[in-house]
Amino acid sequence: MFANSSETVQHNQRLKTREEVEEYFPGFMAFTDCTEQPIPRPTKNKKNRKMYYSGKKKEHKVKNLYTVNQEGLMIYNTKTQAER
């Protein structure tokens, strides 16, 4: 169902309203998104520094995953406690 529907959405087109999303993905239940949050450099040991370091961004970061339902209520988010 989603493969056929998403093929009609152009790669650079962003769906901005609930109605636009419903048009391409009828019956959708939630949105999921991931973002990175910068953190202070972990100082305890080398393993922690390596685990949280993003070579692409040249910073220490943690990733956060959010899921939001159709009404805009957050129904899931990951815990983001980094060891320091």
The first five atom37 places (N, CA, C, CB, O) and aatype in JSON, in Angstrom:
{
  "aatype": [12, 13, 0, 2, 15, 15, 6, 16, 19, 5, 8, 2, 5, 1, 10, 11, 16, 1, 6, 6, 19, 6, 6, 18, 13, 14, 7, 13, 12, 0, 13, 16, 3, 4, 16, 6, 5, 14, 9, 14, 1, 14, 16, 11, 2, 11, 11, 2, 1, 11, 12, 18, 18, 15, 7, 11, 11, 11, 6, 8, 11, 19, 11, 2, 10, 18, 16, 19, 2, 5, 6, 7, 10, 12, 9, 18, 2, 16, 11, 16, 5, 0, 6, 1],
  "atom_mask": [
    [1, 1, 1, 1, 1],
    [1, 1, 1, 1, 1],
    [1, 1, 1, 1, 1],
    [1, 1, 1, 1, 1],
    [1, 1, 1, 1, 1],
    [1, 1, 1, 1, 1],
    [1, 1, 1, 1, 1],
    [1, 1, 1, 1, 1],
    [1, 1, 1, 1, 1],
    [1, 1, 1, 1, 1],
    [1, 1, 1, 1, 1],
    [1, 1, 1, 1, 1],
    [1, 1, 1, 1, 1],
    [1, 1, 1, 1, 1],
    [1, 1, 1, 1, 1],
    [1, 1, 1, 1, 1],
    [1, 1, 1, 1, 1],
    [1, 1, 1, 1, 1],
    [1, 1, 1, 1, 1],
    [1, 1, 1, 1, 1],
    [1, 1, 1, 1, 1],
    [1, 1, 1, 1, 1],
    [1, 1, 1, 1, 1],
    [1, 1, 1, 1, 1],
    [1, 1, 1, 1, 1],
    [1, 1, 1, 1, 1],
    [1, 1, 1, 0, 1],
    [1, 1, 1, 1, 1],
    [1, 1, 1, 1, 1],
    [1, 1, 1, 1, 1],
    [1, 1, 1, 1, 1],
    [1, 1, 1, 1, 1],
    [1, 1, 1, 1, 1],
    [1, 1, 1, 1, 1],
    [1, 1, 1, 1, 1],
    [1, 1, 1, 1, 1],
    [1, 1, 1, 1, 1],
    [1, 1, 1, 1, 1],
    [1, 1, 1, 1, 1],
    [1, 1, 1, 1, 1],
    [1, 1, 1, 1, 1],
    [1, 1, 1, 1, 1],
    [1, 1, 1, 1, 1],
    [1, 1, 1, 1, 1],
    [1, 1, 1, 1, 1],
    [1, 1, 1, 1, 1],
    [1, 1, 1, 1, 1],
    [1, 1, 1, 1, 1],
    [1, 1, 1, 1, 1],
    [1, 1, 1, 1, 1],
    [1, 1, 1, 1, 1],
    [1, 1, 1, 1, 1],
    [1, 1, 1, 1, 1],
    [1, 1, 1, 1, 1],
    [1, 1, 1, 0, 1],
    [1, 1, 1, 1, 1],
    [1, 1, 1, 1, 1],
    [1, 1, 1, 1, 1],
    [1, 1, 1, 1, 1],
    [1, 1, 1, 1, 1],
    [1, 1, 1, 1, 1],
    [1, 1, 1, 1, 1],
    [1, 1, 1, 1, 1],
    [1, 1, 1, 1, 1],
    [1, 1, 1, 1, 1],
    [1, 1, 1, 1, 1],
    [1, 1, 1, 1, 1],
    [1, 1, 1, 1, 1],
    [1, 1, 1, 1, 1],
    [1, 1, 1, 1, 1],
    [1, 1, 1, 1, 1],
    [1, 1, 1, 0, 1],
    [1, 1, 1, 1, 1],
    [1, 1, 1, 1, 1],
    [1, 1, 1, 1, 1],
    [1, 1, 1, 1, 1],
    [1, 1, 1, 1, 1],
    [1, 1, 1, 1, 1],
    [1, 1, 1, 1, 1],
    [1, 1, 1, 1, 1],
    [1, 1, 1, 1, 1],
    [1, 1, 1, 1, 1],
    [1, 1, 1, 1, 1],
    [1, 1, 1, 1, 1]
  ],
  "atom_positions": [
    [[0.81, -1.19, 0.0], [0.0, 0.0, 0.0], [0.86, 1.26, 0.0], [-0.92, -0.01, 1.19], [0.62, 2.17, -0.8]],
    [[1.86, 1.34, 0.89], [2.67, 2.54, 0.97], [3.61, 2.69, -0.21], [3.45, 2.54, 2.25], [3.88, 3.82, -0.65]],
    [[4.12, 1.58, -0.75], [5.05, 1.68, -1.86], [4.39, 2.35, -3.06], [5.56, 0.29, -2.25], [5.0, 3.22, -3.69]],
    [[3.16, 1.96, -3.39], [2.47, 2.56, -4.51], [2.12, 4.01, -4.24], [1.21, 1.77, -4.83], [2.23, 4.85, -5.14]],
    [[1.71, 4.32, -3.02], [1.32, 5.69, -2.69], [2.52, 6.62, -2.67], [0.62, 5.73, -1.34], [2.43, 7.74, -3.17]],
    [[3.64, 6.18, -2.09], [4.79, 7.06, -1.96], [5.48, 7.32, -3.29], [5.78, 6.48, -0.98], [6.21, 8.3, -3.42]],
    [[5.26, 6.45, -4.28], [5.88, 6.69, -5.59], [5.31, 7.94, -6.24], [5.67, 5.49, -6.5], [5.99, 8.56, -7.06]],
    [[4.09, 8.33, -5.9], [3.49, 9.51, -6.5], [3.98, 10.8, -5.85], [1.98, 9.42, -6.4], [3.78, 11.88, -6.42]],
    [[4.61, 10.73, -4.68], [5.15, 11.91, -4.03], [6.55, 12.14, -4.58], [5.18, 11.75, -2.47], [7.38, 11.23, -4.56]],
    [[6.82, 13.34, -5.06], [8.15, 13.63, -5.58], [9.13, 13.71, -4.42], [8.15, 14.95, -6.39], [8.76, 14.04, -3.3]],
    [[10.39, 13.41, -4.72], [11.41, 13.32, -3.66], [11.61, 14.64, -2.92], [12.72, 12.88, -4.26], [11.9, 14.63, -1.73]],
    [[11.47, 15.77, -3.6], [11.7, 17.04, -2.93], [10.42, 17.69, -2.43], [12.41, 17.99, -3.87], [10.46, 18.79, -1.88]],
    [[9.29, 17.03, -2.59], [8.01, 17.58, -2.14], [7.8, 17.25, -0.67], [6.84, 17.02, -2.99], [7.97, 16.1, -0.25]],
    [[7.43, 18.24, 0.11], [7.18, 18.05, 1.53], [5.69, 18.19, 1.8], [7.98, 19.06, 2.37], [5.06, 19.18, 1.41]],
    [[5.13, 17.21, 2.46], [3.71, 17.25, 2.8], [3.57, 18.04, 4.09], [3.11, 15.8, 2.95], [4.19, 17.71, 5.09]],
    [[2.75, 19.1, 4.07], [2.71, 20.03, 5.2], [1.47, 19.91, 6.07], [2.82, 21.42, 4.69], [1.5, 20.26, 7.25]],
    [[0.39, 19.44, 5.5], [-0.84, 19.37, 6.29], [-1.3, 17.92, 6.41], [-1.94, 20.24, 5.64], [-0.88, 17.04, 5.66]],
    [[-2.16, 17.7, 7.38], [-2.71, 16.37, 7.59], [-3.48, 15.9, 6.35], [-3.63, 16.35, 8.82], [-3.44, 14.73, 6.0]],
    [[-4.17, 16.82, 5.7], [-4.94, 16.47, 4.51], [-4.05, 16.01, 3.37], [-5.78, 17.67, 4.07], [-4.38, 15.06, 2.67]],
    [[-2.9, 16.68, 3.18], [-1.96, 16.27, 2.13], [-1.41, 14.87, 2.41], [-0.8, 17.28, 2.04], [-1.29, 14.06, 1.49]],
    [[-1.08, 14.61, 3.65], [-0.57, 13.28, 4.02], [-1.65, 12.22, 3.8], [-0.08, 13.26, 5.49], [-1.37, 11.15, 3.26]],
    [[-2.87, 12.52, 4.21], [-3.98, 11.58, 4.05], [-4.24, 11.28, 2.58], [-5.25, 12.14, 4.71], [-4.65, 10.17, 2.24]],
    [[-4.01, 12.25, 1.7], [-4.21, 12.04, 0.27], [-3.24, 10.98, -0.27], [-4.03, 13.36, -0.5], [-3.64, 10.11, -1.05]],
    [[-1.97, 11.04, 0.14], [-0.96, 10.11, -0.36], [-0.91, 8.81, 0.44], [0.39, 10.76, -0.34], [-0.58, 7.75, -0.1]],
    [[-1.22, 8.89, 1.73], [-1.14, 7.72, 2.61], [-2.45, 7.56, 3.37], [0.05, 7.84, 3.6], [-2.51, 7.88, 4.56]],
    [[-3.51, 7.08, 2.72], [-4.8, 6.96, 3.4], [-4.71, 6.01, 4.6], [-5.87, 6.46, 2.41], [-4.15, 4.92, 4.5]],
    [[-5.28, 6.43, 5.71], [-5.3, 5.59, 6.9], [-4.02, 5.61, 7.72], [0.0, 0.0, 0.0], [-3.81, 4.73, 8.55]],
    [[-3.14, 6.61, 7.5], [-1.89, 6.65, 8.26], [-2.2, 6.8, 9.74], [-0.99, 7.81, 7.79], [-3.21, 7.38, 10.12]],
    [[-1.32, 6.27, 10.57], [-1.57, 6.27, 12.01], [-0.64, 7.24, 12.76], [-1.4, 4.88, 12.56], [-1.06, 7.83, 13.75]],
    [[0.63, 7.4, 12.29], [1.57, 8.24, 13.03], [2.74, 8.62, 12.14], [2.06, 7.51, 14.29], [3.01, 7.98, 11.12]],
    [[3.44, 9.68, 12.55], [4.69, 10.11, 11.92], [5.84, 9.7, 12.84], [4.7, 11.65, 11.66], [5.72, 9.77, 14.06]],
    [[6.94, 9.27, 12.25], [8.15, 8.98, 13.02], [9.29, 9.8, 12.45], [8.48, 7.45, 12.98], [9.46, 9.88, 11.23]],
    [[10.08, 10.42, 13.32], [11.19, 11.25, 12.89], [12.36, 11.04, 13.84], [10.79, 12.75, 12.83], [12.17, 10.68, 15.01]],
    [[13.56, 11.26, 13.35], [14.76, 11.11, 14.16], [15.57, 12.39, 14.06], [15.61, 9.87, 13.7], [15.64, 13.0, 12.99]],
    [[16.17, 12.8, 15.15], [17.01, 13.98, 15.15], [18.21, 13.74, 16.05], [16.21, 15.22, 15.62], [18.2, 12.82, 16.87]],
    [[19.24, 14.56, 15.91], [20.44, 14.45, 16.75], [20.5, 15.65, 17.67], [21.72, 14.36, 15.89], [20.16, 16.77, 17.29]],
    [[20.95, 15.41, 18.9], [21.07, 16.46, 19.89], [22.51, 16.5, 20.38], [20.09, 16.24, 21.08], [23.03, 15.48, 20.83]],
    [[23.19, 17.66, 20.29], [24.57, 17.73, 20.77], [24.65, 17.58, 22.28], [25.2, 19.06, 20.35], [23.76, 18.02, 23.01]],
    [[25.71, 16.94, 22.75], [25.95, 16.75, 24.18], [27.38, 17.15, 24.5], [25.67, 15.26, 24.61], [28.21, 17.22, 23.59]],
    [[27.68, 17.42, 25.76], [29.07, 17.67, 26.14], [29.91, 16.41, 25.92], [29.16, 18.14, 27.61], [29.39, 15.3, 25.97]],
    [[31.19, 16.59, 25.69], [32.1, 15.46, 25.46], [32.15, 14.56, 26.69], [33.52, 15.97, 25.11], [32.49, 15.02, 27.78]],
    [[31.81, 13.27, 26.53], [31.9, 12.35, 27.67], [33.36, 12.22, 28.13], [31.33, 10.94, 27.29], [34.27, 12.1, 27.31]],
    [[33.57, 12.25, 29.45], [34.94, 12.25, 29.96], [35.33, 10.96, 30.67], [35.12, 13.4, 30.9], [36.51, 10.78, 30.98]],
    [[34.39, 10.06, 30.94], [34.71, 8.88, 31.75], [35.7, 7.94, 31.07], [33.45, 8.13, 32.07], [36.71, 7.57, 31.67]],
    [[35.42, 7.55, 29.86], [36.35, 6.63, 29.19], [36.28, 6.78, 27.67], [36.04, 5.18, 29.59], [35.36, 7.4, 27.13]],
    [[37.25, 6.21, 27.02], [37.37, 6.35, 25.57], [36.19, 5.7, 24.83], [38.69, 5.73, 25.09], [35.78, 6.19, 23.78]],
    [[35.65, 4.6, 25.38], [34.54, 3.91, 24.74], [33.32, 4.83, 24.62], [34.18, 2.65, 25.53], [32.67, 4.87, 23.57]],
    [[33.0, 5.56, 25.7], [31.87, 6.49, 25.66], [32.11, 7.63, 24.67], [31.6, 7.05, 27.05], [31.2, 8.03, 23.95]],
    [[33.32, 8.15, 24.65], [33.61, 9.23, 23.7], [33.41, 8.75, 22.28], [35.03, 9.76, 23.9], [32.85, 9.46, 21.45]],
    [[33.88, 7.55, 21.99], [33.77, 7.0, 20.64], [32.32, 6.7, 20.27], [34.62, 5.73, 20.52], [31.91, 6.91, 19.13]],
    [[31.54, 6.19, 21.22], [30.16, 5.81, 20.97], [29.3, 7.01, 20.6], [29.59, 5.1, 22.18], [28.41, 6.89, 19.76]],
    [[29.52, 8.17, 21.21], [28.68, 9.33, 20.99], [29.26, 10.31, 19.97], [28.46, 10.04, 22.28], [28.63, 11.34, 19.69]],
    [[30.42, 10.03, 19.4], [31.05, 10.98, 18.47], [30.51, 10.8, 17.06], [32.57, 10.8, 18.48], [30.44, 9.68, 16.56]],
    [[30.14, 11.91, 16.43], [29.7, 11.9, 15.05], [30.84, 12.47, 14.2], [28.38, 12.72, 14.86], [31.11, 13.67, 14.24]],
    [[31.49, 11.61, 13.44], [32.59, 12.05, 12.59], [32.13, 13.01, 11.5], [0.0, 0.0, 0.0], [32.88, 13.89, 11.08]],
    [[30.91, 12.84, 11.06], [30.37, 13.71, 10.01], [30.17, 15.14, 10.54], [29.03, 13.15, 9.49], [30.51, 16.1, 9.85]],
    [[29.63, 15.27, 11.75], [29.35, 16.58, 12.32], [30.48, 17.1, 13.21], [28.06, 16.53, 13.11], [30.48, 18.26, 13.61]],
    [[31.45, 16.22, 13.51], [32.6, 16.58, 14.37], [32.16, 17.03, 15.75], [33.42, 17.67, 13.71], [32.75, 17.95, 16.33]],
    [[31.12, 16.38, 16.29], [30.6, 16.68, 17.62], [30.14, 15.39, 18.29], [29.43, 17.7, 17.55], [29.94, 14.37, 17.63]],
    [[29.98, 15.44, 19.6], [29.37, 14.34, 20.32], [27.86, 14.57, 20.33], [29.94, 14.22, 21.79], [27.39, 15.66, 20.66]],
    [[27.1, 13.52, 19.97], [25.65, 13.66, 19.83], [24.94, 12.41, 20.29], [25.27, 13.98, 18.38], [25.53, 11.33, 20.33]],
    [[23.66, 12.56, 20.63], [22.76, 11.43, 20.86], [21.63, 11.55, 19.86], [22.23, 11.4, 22.34], [21.24, 12.65, 19.47]],
    [[21.09, 10.41, 19.45], [19.97, 10.41, 18.51], [18.66, 10.26, 19.27], [20.13, 9.28, 17.47], [18.57, 9.5, 20.23]],
    [[17.66, 11.0, 18.83], [16.33, 10.98, 19.44], [15.32, 10.54, 18.39], [15.95, 12.37, 20.03], [15.34, 11.03, 17.27]],
    [[14.45, 9.62, 18.76], [13.4, 9.14, 17.88], [12.06, 9.55, 18.46], [13.48, 7.59, 17.69], [11.79, 9.3, 19.64]],
    [[11.22, 10.18, 17.64], [9.91, 10.65, 18.07], [8.83, 10.05, 17.17], [9.84, 12.19, 18.05], [9.04, 9.88, 15.97]],
    [[7.69, 9.72, 17.76], [6.52, 9.28, 17.0], [5.34, 10.13, 17.47], [6.24, 7.74, 17.19], [5.07, 10.24, 18.66]],
    [[4.64, 10.73, 16.49], [3.52, 11.62, 16.77], [2.29, 11.1, 16.05], [3.85, 13.08, 16.34], [2.38, 10.72, 14.88]],
    [[1.14, 11.08, 16.73], [-0.08, 10.58, 16.09], [-0.75, 11.68, 15.26], [-1.06, 10.06, 17.16], [-0.22, 12.78, 15.14]],
    [[-1.9, 11.36, 14.69], [-2.59, 12.29, 13.8], [-3.02, 13.58, 14.48], [-3.78, 11.61, 13.21], [-3.12, 14.62, 13.83]],
    [[-3.27, 13.53, 15.77], [-3.7, 14.72, 16.51], [-2.52, 15.58, 16.95], [-4.51, 14.31, 17.71], [-2.73, 16.64, 17.55]],
    [[-1.3, 15.16, 16.67], [-0.12, 15.92, 17.06], [0.39, 15.59, 18.46], [0.0, 0.0, 0.0], [1.24, 16.31, 18.98]],
    [[-0.12, 14.53, 19.07], [0.34, 14.14, 20.4], [1.51, 13.18, 20.28], [-0.81, 13.49, 21.21], [1.47, 12.23, 19.49]],
    [[2.56, 13.42, 21.07], [3.72, 12.55, 21.05], [3.36, 11.24, 21.74], [4.94, 13.23, 21.74], [3.02, 11.22, 22.92]],
    [[3.45, 10.14, 20.99], [3.08, 8.85, 21.57], [4.31, 8.02, 21.91], [2.18, 8.08, 20.61], [4.2, 7.01, 22.61]],
    [[5.49, 8.41, 21.43], [6.72, 7.69, 21.76], [7.91, 8.6, 21.56], [6.86, 6.4, 20.91], [7.96, 9.34, 20.57]],
    [[8.86, 8.56, 22.47], [10.16, 9.19, 22.26], [11.2, 8.41, 23.05], [10.13, 10.7, 22.69], [10.93, 7.88, 24.12]],
    [[12.39, 8.35, 22.49], [13.46, 7.6, 23.15], [14.04, 8.41, 24.29], [14.55, 7.22, 22.15], [14.0, 9.64, 24.29]],
    [[14.59, 7.7, 25.26], [15.29, 8.37, 26.36], [16.66, 8.8, 25.84], [15.43, 7.44, 27.62], [17.29, 8.07, 25.07]],
    [[17.12, 9.97, 26.25], [18.37, 10.5, 25.72], [19.35, 10.83, 26.83], [18.11, 11.74, 24.89], [19.88, 11.94, 26.88]],
    [[19.6, 9.89, 27.71], [20.58, 10.12, 28.77], [21.92, 9.59, 28.31], [20.14, 9.45, 30.09], [22.08, 8.38, 28.12]],
    [[22.88, 10.45, 28.15], [24.22, 10.05, 27.77], [25.11, 10.0, 29.01], [24.8, 11.02, 26.71], [25.05, 10.88, 29.87]],
    [[25.91, 8.97, 29.09], [26.86, 8.88, 30.22], [27.94, 9.91, 30.02], [27.49, 7.45, 30.33], [28.4, 10.14, 28.9]],
    [[28.34, 10.53, 31.1], [29.41, 11.54, 31.01], [30.52, 11.2, 31.93], [28.88, 12.93, 31.33], [31.52, 11.92, 32.0]]
  ]
}
